[in-house]
Amino acid sequence: MAKERKQFSRDFKIKVVLAYDSGVSAAELARQFEVHPNVIYNWSKEYQRFILKFFLGRSRTPDC
């Protein structure tokens, strides 16, 4: 029987990523929130791409 994958809310992922970005180790967060450290790394990368895309938008030059 195959295991079902856990699904995490967006708010939960952001909470974990912000803790990771503030300097808490992925290993510590993995133990605390019961997720694999690689999951945290992936969430962090995804979050950084989203933030970059959000700020850059369609234009790559700032409106001054």
PyMOL Python script that loads the backbone (N, CA, C, O; Angstrom):
from pymol import cmd

cmd.read_pdbstr("""\
ATOM      1  N   MET A   1       0.842  -1.177   0.000  1.00  0.00           N
ATOM      2  CA  MET A   1       0.000   0.000   0.000  1.00  0.00           C
ATOM      3  C   MET A   1       0.889   1.241   0.000  1.00  0.00           C
ATOM      4  O   MET A   1       1.805   1.352   0.814  1.00  0.00           O
ATOM      5  N   ALA A   2       0.624   2.153  -0.892  1.00  0.00           N
ATOM      6  CA  ALA A   2       1.418   3.376  -1.020  1.00  0.00           C
ATOM      7  C   ALA A   2       1.012   4.392   0.044  1.00  0.00           C
ATOM      8  O   ALA A   2      -0.154   4.502   0.423  1.00  0.00           O
ATOM      9  N   LYS A   3       2.016   5.129   0.508  1.00  0.00           N
ATOM     10  CA  LYS A   3       1.742   6.186   1.481  1.00  0.00           C
ATOM     11  C   LYS A   3       1.160   7.398   0.766  1.00  0.00           C
ATOM     12  O   LYS A   3       1.548   7.720  -0.358  1.00  0.00           O
ATOM     13  N   GLU A   4       0.237   8.054   1.425  1.00  0.00           N
ATOM     14  CA  GLU A   4      -0.291   9.303   0.874  1.00  0.00           C
ATOM     15  C   GLU A   4       0.674  10.424   1.228  1.00  0.00           C
ATOM     16  O   GLU A   4       1.247  10.437   2.317  1.00  0.00           O
ATOM     17  N   ARG A   5       0.849  11.358   0.311  1.00  0.00           N
ATOM     18  CA  ARG A   5       1.720  12.496   0.564  1.00  0.00           C
ATOM     19  C   ARG A   5       1.001  13.495   1.454  1.00  0.00           C
ATOM     20  O   ARG A   5      -0.194  13.747   1.298  1.00  0.00           O
ATOM     21  N   LYS A   6       1.751  14.054   2.384  1.00  0.00           N
ATOM     22  CA  LYS A   6       1.181  15.098   3.232  1.00  0.00           C
ATOM     23  C   LYS A   6       0.992  16.352   2.400  1.00  0.00           C
ATOM     24  O   LYS A   6       1.800  16.658   1.523  1.00  0.00           O
ATOM     25  N   GLN A   7      -0.058  17.058   2.677  1.00  0.00           N
ATOM     26  CA  GLN A   7      -0.279  18.342   2.024  1.00  0.00           C
ATOM     27  C   GLN A   7      -0.236  19.420   3.092  1.00  0.00           C
ATOM     28  O   GLN A   7      -0.852  19.293   4.151  1.00  0.00           O
ATOM     29  N   PHE A   8       0.494  20.474   2.800  1.00  0.00           N
ATOM     30  CA  PHE A   8       0.676  21.556   3.741  1.00  0.00           C
ATOM     31  C   PHE A   8       0.073  22.833   3.180  1.00  0.00           C
ATOM     32  O   PHE A   8       0.124  23.085   1.976  1.00  0.00           O
ATOM     33  N   SER A   9      -0.490  23.623   4.057  1.00  0.00           N
ATOM     34  CA  SER A   9      -1.097  24.876   3.621  1.00  0.00           C
ATOM     35  C   SER A   9      -0.007  25.881   3.232  1.00  0.00           C
ATOM     36  O   SER A   9       1.149  25.757   3.637  1.00  0.00           O
ATOM     37  N   ARG A  10      -0.397  26.850   2.458  1.00  0.00           N
ATOM     38  CA  ARG A  10       0.512  27.914   2.052  1.00  0.00           C
ATOM     39  C   ARG A  10       1.039  28.659   3.284  1.00  0.00           C
ATOM     40  O   ARG A  10       2.224  28.984   3.360  1.00  0.00           O
ATOM     41  N   ASP A  11       0.157  28.922   4.238  1.00  0.00           N
ATOM     42  CA  ASP A  11       0.565  29.630   5.451  1.00  0.00           C
ATOM     43  C   ASP A  11       1.612  28.838   6.241  1.00  0.00           C
ATOM     44  O   ASP A  11       2.564  29.410   6.773  1.00  0.00           O
ATOM     45  N   PHE A  12       1.429  27.539   6.309  1.00  0.00           N
ATOM     46  CA  PHE A  12       2.394  26.688   7.005  1.00  0.00           C
ATOM     47  C   PHE A  12       3.755  26.747   6.323  1.00  0.00           C
ATOM     48  O   PHE A  12       4.783  26.900   6.982  1.00  0.00           O
ATOM     49  N   LYS A  13       3.753  26.623   4.986  1.00  0.00           N
ATOM     50  CA  LYS A  13       5.008  26.661   4.229  1.00  0.00           C
ATOM     51  C   LYS A  13       5.723  27.993   4.424  1.00  0.00           C
ATOM     52  O   LYS A  13       6.938  28.028   4.619  1.00  0.00           O
ATOM     53  N   ILE A  14       4.972  29.084   4.371  1.00  0.00           N
ATOM     54  CA  ILE A  14       5.570  30.410   4.545  1.00  0.00           C
ATOM     55  C   ILE A  14       6.150  30.545   5.953  1.00  0.00           C
ATOM     56  O   ILE A  14       7.231  31.109   6.127  1.00  0.00           O
ATOM     57  N   LYS A  15       5.447  30.037   6.944  1.00  0.00           N
ATOM     58  CA  LYS A  15       5.930  30.076   8.326  1.00  0.00           C
ATOM     59  C   LYS A  15       7.279  29.358   8.434  1.00  0.00           C
ATOM     60  O   LYS A  15       8.209  29.876   9.052  1.00  0.00           O
ATOM     61  N   VAL A  16       7.383  28.180   7.841  1.00  0.00           N
ATOM     62  CA  VAL A  16       8.618  27.404   7.885  1.00  0.00           C
ATOM     63  C   VAL A  16       9.729  28.116   7.115  1.00  0.00           C
ATOM     64  O   VAL A  16      10.857  28.201   7.600  1.00  0.00           O
ATOM     65  N   VAL A  17       9.428  28.620   5.936  1.00  0.00           N
ATOM     66  CA  VAL A  17      10.434  29.302   5.110  1.00  0.00           C
ATOM     67  C   VAL A  17      10.949  30.562   5.794  1.00  0.00           C
ATOM     68  O   VAL A  17      12.151  30.826   5.775  1.00  0.00           O
ATOM     69  N   LEU A  18      10.067  31.335   6.391  1.00  0.00           N
ATOM     70  CA  LEU A  18      10.510  32.546   7.080  1.00  0.00           C
ATOM     71  C   LEU A  18      11.391  32.211   8.278  1.00  0.00           C
ATOM     72  O   LEU A  18      12.345  32.934   8.562  1.00  0.00           O
ATOM     73  N   ALA A  19      11.086  31.137   8.974  1.00  0.00           N
ATOM     74  CA  ALA A  19      11.940  30.693  10.078  1.00  0.00           C
ATOM     75  C   ALA A  19      13.305  30.263   9.548  1.00  0.00           C
ATOM     76  O   ALA A  19      14.334  30.569  10.151  1.00  0.00           O
ATOM     77  N   TYR A  20      13.311  29.551   8.418  1.00  0.00           N
ATOM     78  CA  TYR A  20      14.565  29.113   7.799  1.00  0.00           C
ATOM     79  C   TYR A  20      15.383  30.322   7.343  1.00  0.00           C
ATOM     80  O   TYR A  20      16.595  30.368   7.555  1.00  0.00           O
ATOM     81  N   ASP A  21      14.733  31.283   6.729  1.00  0.00           N
ATOM     82  CA  ASP A  21      15.423  32.479   6.247  1.00  0.00           C
ATOM     83  C   ASP A  21      15.948  33.348   7.393  1.00  0.00           C
ATOM     84  O   ASP A  21      16.882  34.129   7.206  1.00  0.00           O
ATOM     85  N   SER A  22      15.346  33.209   8.578  1.00  0.00           N
ATOM     86  CA  SER A  22      15.809  34.001   9.718  1.00  0.00           C
ATOM     87  C   SER A  22      17.030  33.384  10.388  1.00  0.00           C
ATOM     88  O   SER A  22      17.609  33.978  11.297  1.00  0.00           O
ATOM     89  N   GLY A  23      17.424  32.194   9.942  1.00  0.00           N
ATOM     90  CA  GLY A  23      18.644  31.595  10.465  1.00  0.00           C
ATOM     91  C   GLY A  23      18.483  30.282  11.193  1.00  0.00           C
ATOM     92  O   GLY A  23      19.477  29.680  11.599  1.00  0.00           O
ATOM     93  N   VAL A  24      17.261  29.822  11.370  1.00  0.00           N
ATOM     94  CA  VAL A  24      17.043  28.523  12.004  1.00  0.00           C
ATOM     95  C   VAL A  24      17.443  27.445  10.997  1.00  0.00           C
ATOM     96  O   VAL A  24      17.085  27.535   9.823  1.00  0.00           O
ATOM     97  N   SER A  25      18.173  26.441  11.440  1.00  0.00           N
ATOM     98  CA  SER A  25      18.650  25.414  10.514  1.00  0.00           C
ATOM     99  C   SER A  25      17.499  24.569   9.973  1.00  0.00           C
ATOM    100  O   SER A  25      16.472  24.383  10.627  1.00  0.00           O
ATOM    101  N   ALA A  26      17.705  24.068   8.764  1.00  0.00           N
ATOM    102  CA  ALA A  26      16.699  23.209   8.136  1.00  0.00           C
ATOM    103  C   ALA A  26      16.517  21.935   8.953  1.00  0.00           C
ATOM    104  O   ALA A  26      15.405  21.417   9.052  1.00  0.00           O
ATOM    105  N   ALA A  27      17.595  21.427   9.534  1.00  0.00           N
ATOM    106  CA  ALA A  27      17.502  20.211  10.342  1.00  0.00           C
ATOM    107  C   ALA A  27      16.623  20.435  11.574  1.00  0.00           C
ATOM    108  O   ALA A  27      15.792  19.593  11.917  1.00  0.00           O
ATOM    109  N   GLU A  28      16.816  21.573  12.228  1.00  0.00           N
ATOM    110  CA  GLU A  28      16.007  21.876  13.408  1.00  0.00           C
ATOM    111  C   GLU A  28      14.537  22.040  13.041  1.00  0.00           C
ATOM    112  O   GLU A  28      13.658  21.518  13.727  1.00  0.00           O
ATOM    113  N   LEU A  29      14.276  22.764  11.960  1.00  0.00           N
ATOM    114  CA  LEU A  29      12.899  22.961  11.509  1.00  0.00           C
ATOM    115  C   LEU A  29      12.268  21.638  11.081  1.00  0.00           C
ATOM    116  O   LEU A  29      11.085  21.402  11.325  1.00  0.00           O
ATOM    117  N   ALA A  30      13.061  20.776  10.443  1.00  0.00           N
ATOM    118  CA  ALA A  30      12.548  19.477  10.008  1.00  0.00           C
ATOM    119  C   ALA A  30      12.081  18.647  11.203  1.00  0.00           C
ATOM    120  O   ALA A  30      11.037  17.997  11.149  1.00  0.00           O
ATOM    121  N   ARG A  31      12.860  18.678  12.275  1.00  0.00           N
ATOM    122  CA  ARG A  31      12.453  17.946  13.483  1.00  0.00           C
ATOM    123  C   ARG A  31      11.209  18.578  14.101  1.00  0.00           C
ATOM    124  O   ARG A  31      10.281  17.884  14.516  1.00  0.00           O
ATOM    125  N   GLN A  32      11.213  19.899  14.154  1.00  0.00           N
ATOM    126  CA  GLN A  32      10.100  20.608  14.798  1.00  0.00           C
ATOM    127  C   GLN A  32       8.777  20.406  14.057  1.00  0.00           C
ATOM    128  O   GLN A  32       7.738  20.183  14.678  1.00  0.00           O
ATOM    129  N   PHE A  33       8.825  20.488  12.720  1.00  0.00           N
ATOM    130  CA  PHE A  33       7.598  20.436  11.930  1.00  0.00           C
ATOM    131  C   PHE A  33       7.360  19.095  11.238  1.00  0.00           C
ATOM    132  O   PHE A  33       6.387  18.934  10.501  1.00  0.00           O
ATOM    133  N   GLU A  34       8.252  18.137  11.479  1.00  0.00           N
ATOM    134  CA  GLU A  34       8.114  16.783  10.934  1.00  0.00           C
ATOM    135  C   GLU A  34       8.033  16.758   9.402  1.00  0.00           C
ATOM    136  O   GLU A  34       7.149  16.136   8.813  1.00  0.00           O
ATOM    137  N   VAL A  35       8.982  17.452   8.789  1.00  0.00           N
ATOM    138  CA  VAL A  35       9.148  17.405   7.333  1.00  0.00           C
ATOM    139  C   VAL A  35      10.627  17.141   7.047  1.00  0.00           C
ATOM    140  O   VAL A  35      11.481  17.383   7.899  1.00  0.00           O
ATOM    141  N   HIS A  36      10.915  16.660   5.880  1.00  0.00           N
ATOM    142  CA  HIS A  36      12.302  16.392   5.503  1.00  0.00           C
ATOM    143  C   HIS A  36      13.012  17.714   5.204  1.00  0.00           C
ATOM    144  O   HIS A  36      12.397  18.618   4.638  1.00  0.00           O
ATOM    145  N   PRO A  37      14.289  17.851   5.568  1.00  0.00           N
ATOM    146  CA  PRO A  37      15.019  19.094   5.272  1.00  0.00           C
ATOM    147  C   PRO A  37      14.986  19.478   3.795  1.00  0.00           C
ATOM    148  O   PRO A  37      14.946  20.664   3.466  1.00  0.00           O
ATOM    149  N   ASN A  38      15.004  18.485   2.900  1.00  0.00           N
ATOM    150  CA  ASN A  38      14.958  18.799   1.466  1.00  0.00           C
ATOM    151  C   ASN A  38      13.662  19.505   1.090  1.00  0.00           C
ATOM    152  O   ASN A  38      13.647  20.332   0.178  1.00  0.00           O
ATOM    153  N   VAL A  39      12.585  19.186   1.780  1.00  0.00           N
ATOM    154  CA  VAL A  39      11.306  19.851   1.534  1.00  0.00           C
ATOM    155  C   VAL A  39      11.443  21.341   1.871  1.00  0.00           C
ATOM    156  O   VAL A  39      10.953  22.202   1.140  1.00  0.00           O
ATOM    157  N   ILE A  40      12.109  21.623   2.972  1.00  0.00           N
ATOM    158  CA  ILE A  40      12.307  23.016   3.387  1.00  0.00           C
ATOM    159  C   ILE A  40      13.154  23.751   2.365  1.00  0.00           C
ATOM    160  O   ILE A  40      12.844  24.890   2.017  1.00  0.00           O
ATOM    161  N   TYR A  41      14.226  23.119   1.873  1.00  0.00           N
ATOM    162  CA  TYR A  41      15.052  23.748   0.843  1.00  0.00           C
ATOM    163  C   TYR A  41      14.221  24.052  -0.403  1.00  0.00           C
ATOM    164  O   TYR A  41      14.338  25.132  -0.983  1.00  0.00           O
ATOM    165  N   ASN A  42      13.389  23.105  -0.809  1.00  0.00           N
ATOM    166  CA  ASN A  42      12.559  23.308  -2.002  1.00  0.00           C
ATOM    167  C   ASN A  42      11.547  24.430  -1.802  1.00  0.00           C
ATOM    168  O   ASN A  42      11.350  25.254  -2.694  1.00  0.00           O
ATOM    169  N   TRP A  43      10.906  24.466  -0.639  1.00  0.00           N
ATOM    170  CA  TRP A  43       9.955  25.535  -0.343  1.00  0.00           C
ATOM    171  C   TRP A  43      10.658  26.883  -0.366  1.00  0.00           C
ATOM    172  O   TRP A  43      10.109  27.863  -0.870  1.00  0.00           O
ATOM    173  N   SER A  44      11.865  26.937   0.176  1.00  0.00           N
ATOM    174  CA  SER A  44      12.612  28.193   0.222  1.00  0.00           C
ATOM    175  C   SER A  44      12.944  28.681  -1.194  1.00  0.00           C
ATOM    176  O   SER A  44      12.787  29.862  -1.501  1.00  0.00           O
ATOM    177  N   LYS A  45      13.399  27.771  -2.042  1.00  0.00           N
ATOM    178  CA  LYS A  45      13.697  28.131  -3.438  1.00  0.00           C
ATOM    179  C   LYS A  45      12.451  28.635  -4.155  1.00  0.00           C
ATOM    180  O   LYS A  45      12.491  29.642  -4.861  1.00  0.00           O
ATOM    181  N   GLU A  46      11.348  27.924  -3.965  1.00  0.00           N
ATOM    182  CA  GLU A  46      10.082  28.303  -4.597  1.00  0.00           C
ATOM    183  C   GLU A  46       9.632  29.686  -4.116  1.00  0.00           C
ATOM    184  O   GLU A  46       9.174  30.510  -4.908  1.00  0.00           O
ATOM    185  N   TYR A  47       9.767  29.926  -2.827  1.00  0.00           N
ATOM    186  CA  TYR A  47       9.384  31.211  -2.232  1.00  0.00           C
ATOM    187  C   TYR A  47      10.252  32.341  -2.800  1.00  0.00           C
ATOM    188  O   TYR A  47       9.739  33.411  -3.126  1.00  0.00           O
ATOM    189  N   GLN A  48      11.554  32.107  -2.918  1.00  0.00           N
ATOM    190  CA  GLN A  48      12.452  33.132  -3.454  1.00  0.00           C
ATOM    191  C   GLN A  48      12.117  33.454  -4.913  1.00  0.00           C
ATOM    192  O   GLN A  48      12.146  34.618  -5.312  1.00  0.00           O
ATOM    193  N   ARG A  49      11.801  32.433  -5.703  1.00  0.00           N
ATOM    194  CA  ARG A  49      11.406  32.673  -7.102  1.00  0.00           C
ATOM    195  C   ARG A  49      10.115  33.480  -7.163  1.00  0.00           C
ATOM    196  O   ARG A  49       9.981  34.371  -8.001  1.00  0.00           O
ATOM    197  N   PHE A  50       9.163  33.175  -6.281  1.00  0.00           N
ATOM    198  CA  PHE A  50       7.901  33.892  -6.253  1.00  0.00           C
ATOM    199  C   PHE A  50       8.129  35.359  -5.904  1.00  0.00           C
ATOM    200  O   PHE A  50       7.585  36.246  -6.562  1.00  0.00           O
ATOM    201  N   ILE A  51       8.928  35.616  -4.878  1.00  0.00           N
ATOM    202  CA  ILE A  51       9.193  36.984  -4.442  1.00  0.00           C
ATOM    203  C   ILE A  51       9.884  37.761  -5.558  1.00  0.00           C
ATOM    204  O   ILE A  51       9.519  38.904  -5.834  1.00  0.00           O
ATOM    205  N   LEU A  52      10.867  37.157  -6.194  1.00  0.00           N
ATOM    206  CA  LEU A  52      11.569  37.825  -7.286  1.00  0.00           C
ATOM    207  C   LEU A  52      10.603  38.156  -8.416  1.00  0.00           C
ATOM    208  O   LEU A  52      10.625  39.266  -8.948  1.00  0.00           O
ATOM    209  N   LYS A  53       9.763  37.205  -8.782  1.00  0.00           N
ATOM    210  CA  LYS A  53       8.784  37.422  -9.852  1.00  0.00           C
ATOM    211  C   LYS A  53       7.788  38.514  -9.461  1.00  0.00           C
ATOM    212  O   LYS A  53       7.408  39.340 -10.292  1.00  0.00           O
ATOM    213  N   PHE A  54       7.373  38.515  -8.209  1.00  0.00           N
ATOM    214  CA  PHE A  54       6.428  39.506  -7.705  1.00  0.00           C
ATOM    215  C   PHE A  54       6.999  40.917  -7.826  1.00  0.00           C
ATOM    216  O   PHE A  54       6.309  41.833  -8.273  1.00  0.00           O
ATOM    217  N   PHE A  55       8.255  41.090  -7.429  1.00  0.00           N
ATOM    218  CA  PHE A  55       8.848  42.421  -7.458  1.00  0.00           C
ATOM    219  C   PHE A  55       9.256  42.860  -8.860  1.00  0.00           C
ATOM    220  O   PHE A  55       9.198  44.049  -9.174  1.00  0.00           O
ATOM    221  N   LEU A  56       9.665  41.925  -9.701  1.00  0.00           N
ATOM    222  CA  LEU A  56      10.082  42.305 -11.046  1.00  0.00           C
ATOM    223  C   LEU A  56       8.893  42.556 -11.954  1.00  0.00           C
ATOM    224  O   LEU A  56       8.940  43.442 -12.806  1.00  0.00           O
ATOM    225  N   GLY A  57       7.831  41.789 -11.782  1.00  0.00           N
ATOM    226  CA  GLY A  57       6.655  41.956 -12.628  1.00  0.00           C
ATOM    227  C   GLY A  57       7.005  41.761 -14.091  1.00  0.00           C
ATOM    228  O   GLY A  57       7.880  40.962 -14.428  1.00  0.00           O
ATOM    229  N   ARG A  58       6.324  42.489 -14.953  1.00  0.00           N
ATOM    230  CA  ARG A  58       6.591  42.352 -16.390  1.00  0.00           C
ATOM    231  C   ARG A  58       7.779  43.197 -16.834  1.00  0.00           C
ATOM    232  O   ARG A  58       8.517  42.818 -17.744  1.00  0.00           O
ATOM    233  N   SER A  59       7.953  44.309 -16.203  1.00  0.00           N
ATOM    234  CA  SER A  59       9.056  45.199 -16.555  1.00  0.00           C
ATOM    235  C   SER A  59      10.256  44.931 -15.663  1.00  0.00           C
ATOM    236  O   SER A  59      10.104  44.655 -14.473  1.00  0.00           O
ATOM    237  N   ARG A  60      11.431  45.012 -16.231  1.00  0.00           N
ATOM    238  CA  ARG A  60      12.645  44.784 -15.455  1.00  0.00           C
ATOM    239  C   ARG A  60      13.290  46.091 -15.030  1.00  0.00           C
ATOM    240  O   ARG A  60      14.361  46.080 -14.424  1.00  0.00           O
ATOM    241  N   THR A  61      12.658  47.217 -15.336  1.00  0.00           N
ATOM    242  CA  THR A  61      13.197  48.506 -14.915  1.00  0.00           C
ATOM    243  C   THR A  61      12.253  49.144 -13.920  1.00  0.00           C
ATOM    244  O   THR A  61      11.035  49.121 -14.101  1.00  0.00           O
ATOM    245  N   PRO A  62      12.820  49.715 -12.866  1.00  0.00           N
ATOM    246  CA  PRO A  62      11.933  50.342 -11.868  1.00  0.00           C
ATOM    247  C   PRO A  62      11.304  51.623 -12.409  1.00  0.00           C
ATOM    248  O   PRO A  62      11.906  52.337 -13.211  1.00  0.00           O
ATOM    249  N   ASP A  63      10.083  51.901 -11.956  1.00  0.00           N
ATOM    250  CA  ASP A  63       9.421  53.147 -12.318  1.00  0.00           C
ATOM    251  C   ASP A  63       9.880  54.224 -11.357  1.00  0.00           C
ATOM    252  O   ASP A  63       9.574  54.171 -10.166  1.00  0.00           O
ATOM    253  N   CYS A  64      10.605  55.191 -11.862  1.00  0.00           N
ATOM    254  CA  CYS A  64      11.117  56.263 -10.999  1.00  0.00           C
ATOM    255  C   CYS A  64      10.400  57.555 -11.298  1.00  0.00           C
ATOM    256  O   CYS A  64      10.687  58.578 -10.676  1.00  0.00           O
TER     257      CYS A  64
END
""", "prot")
cmd.dss("prot")
cmd.show_as("cartoon", "prot")
cmd.util.cbc("prot")
cmd.orient("prot")
